[in-house]
Amino acid sequence: MKKHILWLTGLSILSSSLVWAAAPEISNIRVDAVMKQIEAQVKAQPDAGKLDKTKLKANIIQDLQTSEILKNEAFKLGLDKQPDIQANLLNVQAKFYAGAYINYLKSKAEVSDAQLREQYELMSSEINLLPIMFKSKTAAEAGLTKLKKGLSFEELMKQVNPQTPSQLWVNPQQLPPELTTWIMQLKNGQISAQPIEIEGQYYLLKRAGMRRMENAPAFETVKPQLLDQAKEMQVQHEVNQLLQQNGIHLPLN
């Protein structure tokens, strides 16, 4: 019995001599920053369930504390002085601040209701696009001359491209961007004023009609999505300009 008492006493003394370090303190601003990121991700997922914020906050704190402890151990070993690690850190910092700048631009982007409705028309409409394809610019210009002299577009299309259907309903967003720009500038019944070159072929185009797509969603339903897309387009335009001003010339698509 005395041996057991002595053994327990020794264990008690040993335990009392051990000093356990307190977990690193994590500031509320760091916890809140992670919380906002996760909440934004969850908000973007319509089917996501409700967050247990108390449990989430505890998990975030523990994760950040773990990172701090491991970071400190890396510093003790001098890993932060290694050239390849320093280089990777610079790369991570550059990516992080670039992302922060893009988010800043997006938050400042302004989009009018008229712009959103224009985007909605592109998304929800179909255009009856009649194309006449020519093998050369000279042939296309000759075709345009015939139209100016009174030949109907449909008759010229039968002469040049007899297999082309009389109706070709397409969504403008399915077309190449340069073709979408041209066709949206035309009104129903109008013909392109000059040949349009696309991938080495020359075209005359007629916008023969426009209609709403079947089962197209209401404008208000997709307005948030359109707003996000419009802001991203604005940001991409600003970024492209900035890159060109700083010696980076982006390839043409």
C-alpha positions as CSV (number, residue, x, y, z in Angstrom):
1,M,0.0,0.0,0.0
2,K,2.9,2.4,0.9
3,K,4.5,1.6,-2.5
4,H,1.3,2.8,-4.3
5,I,1.1,5.9,-2.2
6,L,4.8,6.7,-3.0
7,W,4.2,6.1,-6.7
8,L,1.2,8.4,-6.8
9,T,3.1,11.1,-4.9
10,G,6.0,10.9,-7.3
11,L,3.6,11.3,-10.3
12,S,1.9,14.2,-8.6
13,I,5.2,16.0,-8.1
14,L,6.3,15.3,-11.7
15,S,3.0,16.7,-13.1
16,S,3.3,19.8,-11.0
17,S,6.8,20.5,-12.4
18,L,5.6,20.5,-16.0
19,V,4.7,23.9,-17.4
20,W,2.2,23.9,-20.3
21,A,2.4,26.9,-22.6
22,A,-0.8,28.8,-23.2
23,A,-2.2,28.7,-26.7
24,P,-1.3,31.7,-28.9
25,E,-3.7,34.7,-28.7
26,I,-5.5,35.3,-31.9
27,S,-7.0,38.8,-32.5
28,N,-10.6,39.2,-33.2
29,I,-9.9,41.0,-36.5
30,R,-8.1,37.9,-37.8
31,V,-11.0,35.6,-36.7
32,D,-13.5,38.0,-38.3
33,A,-11.6,38.1,-41.6
34,V,-11.8,34.3,-41.9
35,M,-15.4,34.3,-40.8
36,K,-16.4,36.8,-43.5
37,Q,-14.7,34.7,-46.2
38,I,-16.5,31.5,-45.1
39,E,-19.8,33.3,-44.9
40,A,-19.4,34.7,-48.4
41,Q,-18.6,31.2,-49.7
42,V,-21.7,29.8,-48.0
43,K,-23.9,32.6,-49.3
44,A,-22.8,31.9,-52.8
45,Q,-24.2,28.3,-52.5
46,P,-28.0,28.4,-52.5
47,D,-28.3,24.9,-51.0
48,A,-25.9,25.5,-48.2
49,G,-27.3,24.9,-44.7
50,K,-27.2,27.4,-41.8
51,L,-23.9,28.1,-40.2
52,D,-23.2,27.3,-36.5
53,K,-21.3,30.4,-35.9
54,T,-20.2,29.5,-32.4
55,K,-18.7,26.2,-33.5
56,L,-17.2,27.8,-36.6
57,K,-15.5,30.6,-34.6
58,A,-14.0,28.0,-32.3
59,N,-12.7,26.0,-35.3
60,I,-11.2,29.1,-36.9
61,I,-9.4,30.1,-33.7
62,Q,-8.0,26.6,-33.3
63,D,-6.9,26.5,-36.9
64,L,-5.2,29.9,-36.6
65,Q,-3.5,28.9,-33.3
66,T,-2.2,25.8,-34.9
67,S,-0.8,27.8,-37.8
68,E,0.9,30.2,-35.3
69,I,2.5,27.4,-33.4
70,L,3.9,25.7,-36.5
71,K,5.0,29.0,-37.9
72,N,7.0,29.7,-34.7
73,E,8.6,26.3,-34.9
74,A,9.6,27.1,-38.5
75,F,11.2,30.4,-37.4
76,K,13.1,28.6,-34.7
77,L,14.7,26.3,-37.3
78,G,15.5,29.3,-39.5
79,L,13.3,28.1,-42.3
80,D,12.2,31.7,-42.9
81,K,15.8,32.5,-44.0
82,Q,15.9,29.9,-46.8
83,P,16.0,31.6,-50.2
84,D,13.4,29.3,-51.8
85,I,11.0,29.8,-48.9
86,Q,11.5,33.6,-49.1
87,A,10.8,33.5,-52.8
88,N,7.6,31.5,-52.3
89,L,6.5,33.9,-49.6
90,L,6.9,36.8,-52.0
91,N,4.9,35.0,-54.7
92,V,2.1,34.3,-52.2
93,Q,2.1,37.9,-51.1
94,A,1.9,39.2,-54.6
95,K,-1.0,36.9,-55.4
96,F,-2.8,37.9,-52.2
97,Y,-2.5,41.7,-52.8
98,A,-3.4,41.2,-56.5
99,G,-6.6,39.5,-55.4
100,A,-7.3,42.2,-52.8
101,Y,-6.9,44.9,-55.5
102,I,-9.3,43.0,-57.9
103,N,-11.8,42.8,-55.1
104,Y,-11.4,46.5,-54.4
105,L,-12.0,47.3,-58.1
106,K,-15.1,45.1,-58.1
107,S,-16.5,46.8,-55.0
108,K,-16.1,50.2,-56.7
109,A,-17.5,49.2,-60.1
110,E,-20.8,50.9,-61.0
111,V,-23.3,49.3,-63.4
112,S,-26.5,51.1,-64.5
113,D,-29.8,49.4,-64.8
114,A,-29.7,50.1,-68.6
115,Q,-26.5,48.1,-68.9
116,L,-28.0,45.2,-67.0
117,R,-31.0,45.1,-69.2
118,E,-28.7,45.1,-72.3
119,Q,-26.9,42.1,-70.8
120,Y,-30.3,40.5,-70.1
121,E,-31.3,40.9,-73.8
122,L,-28.2,39.1,-74.8
123,M,-28.8,36.3,-72.4
124,S,-32.6,35.8,-72.9
125,S,-33.1,36.6,-76.6
126,E,-32.7,34.7,-79.9
127,I,-31.8,36.4,-83.2
128,N,-32.7,35.1,-86.6
129,L,-29.3,35.5,-88.1
130,L,-29.0,35.0,-91.9
131,P,-25.3,34.8,-93.1
132,I,-23.9,34.7,-96.6
133,M,-20.4,33.4,-96.6
134,F,-17.8,34.4,-99.3
135,K,-14.3,33.0,-99.9
136,S,-12.8,36.4,-100.4
137,K,-13.4,40.1,-99.6
138,T,-13.7,40.9,-103.3
139,A,-16.5,38.4,-103.7
140,A,-18.3,39.7,-100.6
141,E,-18.0,43.3,-101.9
142,A,-19.4,42.2,-105.2
143,G,-22.4,40.6,-103.3
144,L,-22.9,43.8,-101.4
145,T,-23.0,45.7,-104.7
146,K,-25.8,43.4,-105.9
147,L,-27.8,44.1,-102.8
148,K,-27.4,47.9,-103.3
149,K,-28.7,47.5,-106.8
150,G,-31.9,45.9,-105.5
151,L,-31.3,42.1,-105.2
152,S,-32.9,40.8,-102.0
153,F,-30.7,39.3,-99.3
154,E,-32.6,36.0,-99.5
155,E,-32.1,35.7,-103.3
156,L,-28.3,36.4,-102.9
157,M,-28.1,33.9,-100.2
158,K,-29.7,31.2,-102.4
159,Q,-27.2,32.1,-105.2
160,V,-24.1,32.0,-103.0
161,N,-25.0,29.6,-100.2
162,P,-28.0,27.5,-101.4
163,Q,-27.8,25.1,-98.4
164,T,-28.2,27.8,-95.8
165,P,-31.6,27.5,-94.0
166,S,-34.0,30.5,-94.3
167,Q,-34.2,30.7,-90.5
168,L,-31.3,30.4,-88.1
169,W,-32.3,31.3,-84.5
170,V,-29.3,31.7,-82.2
171,N,-28.6,33.2,-78.8
172,P,-26.1,36.2,-79.3
173,Q,-23.9,34.8,-76.5
174,Q,-23.3,31.7,-78.6
175,L,-21.7,33.7,-81.4
176,P,-18.0,34.9,-81.5
177,P,-17.7,38.2,-79.6
178,E,-16.9,40.2,-82.7
179,L,-19.9,38.8,-84.5
180,T,-22.2,39.5,-81.5
181,T,-21.0,43.2,-81.5
182,W,-21.9,43.5,-85.2
183,I,-25.3,41.8,-85.0
184,M,-26.5,43.7,-81.9
185,Q,-25.8,47.0,-83.7
186,L,-28.3,46.1,-86.4
187,K,-32.0,46.5,-86.2
188,N,-34.4,43.8,-87.4
189,G,-34.3,43.7,-91.2
190,Q,-31.0,45.5,-91.5
191,I,-28.0,44.1,-93.3
192,S,-24.3,44.7,-92.4
193,A,-23.0,47.7,-94.3
194,Q,-19.7,46.0,-95.2
195,P,-18.2,42.5,-95.3
196,I,-17.2,41.1,-91.9
197,E,-14.1,38.9,-91.7
198,I,-14.2,36.0,-89.3
199,E,-11.4,33.4,-89.3
200,G,-10.4,34.1,-92.9
201,Q,-14.0,34.0,-94.3
202,Y,-16.0,37.0,-95.3
203,Y,-19.7,37.4,-94.4
204,L,-22.7,39.6,-95.1
205,L,-25.2,39.4,-92.3
206,K,-28.9,40.1,-92.0
207,R,-30.7,40.4,-88.7
208,A,-34.1,39.0,-89.8
209,G,-35.8,39.0,-86.4
210,M,-35.5,38.8,-82.6
211,R,-37.6,37.0,-80.0
212,R,-37.5,36.1,-76.3
213,M,-36.2,32.6,-75.6
214,E,-38.7,30.0,-74.3
215,N,-38.5,29.7,-70.5
216,A,-36.3,32.7,-70.2
217,P,-36.0,33.7,-66.6
218,A,-37.4,37.1,-65.5
219,F,-35.0,40.0,-65.4
220,E,-35.3,40.5,-61.6
221,T,-34.5,36.8,-61.0
222,V,-31.1,37.0,-62.8
223,K,-30.3,40.6,-62.0
224,P,-27.8,39.7,-59.2
225,Q,-26.0,37.3,-61.5
226,L,-25.9,39.9,-64.3
227,L,-24.6,42.6,-61.9
228,D,-21.8,40.3,-60.8
229,Q,-20.9,39.5,-64.4
230,A,-21.0,43.1,-65.5
231,K,-18.7,44.1,-62.6
232,E,-16.3,41.3,-63.5
233,M,-16.2,42.5,-67.1
234,Q,-15.4,46.1,-65.9
235,V,-12.6,44.9,-63.7
236,Q,-11.1,42.7,-66.4
237,H,-11.1,45.8,-68.7
238,E,-9.4,47.9,-66.1
239,V,-6.8,45.2,-65.4
240,N,-6.1,44.7,-69.1
241,Q,-5.5,48.4,-69.5
242,L,-3.2,48.5,-66.4
243,L,-1.2,45.6,-67.7
244,Q,-0.7,47.2,-71.1
245,Q,0.4,50.5,-69.4
246,N,3.0,48.5,-67.6
247,G,4.5,46.6,-70.6
248,I,2.4,43.4,-70.6
249,H,0.7,43.0,-74.0
250,L,-2.0,40.4,-73.9
251,P,-2.6,38.1,-76.9
252,L,-5.7,38.8,-78.9
253,N,-8.4,36.0,-78.6
